[in-house]
Amino acid sequence: MQKAAEANGINAEIFATSAADADAKLDEKNPDVLMLGPQVRYLEGQFKDKLDVPVEVISMQDYGMMNGEKVFKRAVSLIKE
């Protein structure tokens, strides 16, 4: 995702964290969008309830293929919606 942002001339801070550390990291970083790995899709509702930013689960195919460009483009589209 970071490479896709740079390739598109977008200055973005993209980070990953564990589910256990997510709340602390979100308080610290204040992201514009939250993309969840498929393995923690059960947390989607919880994050949607407490955050005022778009929250979405990354498609299993894009996650498995490590298609950072496609995930990045989806994140940008969620921010723009």
N, C-alpha and C positions, 0 to 999 in steps of 0.2 A: 504494500500500500504506500509506503514512504517513497519508493522508487516511482510509482505511478504519479504521486503528487508532484514530485520534482520534475518528471517528464512533462507534466502539464503546466509547469510554471506556478504551481500553487505552494505557498509556504504553509505547511501544516505540521502539527505535532501529532504523530500517531503513536499510540502506546498500547501495550497489552499488559494485562494483569490477571492474577488468579481470582477466582470467584470469592475466595475468602478475604482478599484484600481489596475487592472492588469498591466497597463503600468509602474506604479511606482514600483511595486513589481518585475517586470521583469528586470528593470534597476538595481535594488538593488541586485537581486539574481543571474542573469545570468545562467539560467537553461540549462541543456543538452537536454531537451525535454519538450514540452508543451502539456498536455492532457486537453482538454476542456470538460466540462459537456455538455450533450446533449441540455440543455436549452439555451446554448450560442453558438450553432453550427454556427449561422450566423456570428460569429467573426472569424471563421477559416481562411477565405481568407485574412482578414486584418492582422492576426498574421503571416500567411505564407509569406506575402509580406514584412513584416518588420523584421522578425527574421531569423537567419541563423541556426536554430535548427528544428528538426522535430516537426510538429504540427499535432495533430489528435484529432478527437472527440471520446470520450469514447462511446462504444456501449451502447445503451439505456438499454439493458438487464443487462450488467455488472454494469452499474451505479445504476440501480434500485435495483439490488440484492446486492449491495455494495460488489462486488467481487474484492476486492483490489488485491488479488494475480494475477488474470487474467489481470487486468489493469496494474499492475506492470510489469508482464512479457511482455506485449505488449510494454510498454514504453522502456524497456531494448532492445527489438528487434528493435525498431525504432532507438535507439541510435547506435546500431551495424550496421545498414544498410548503 
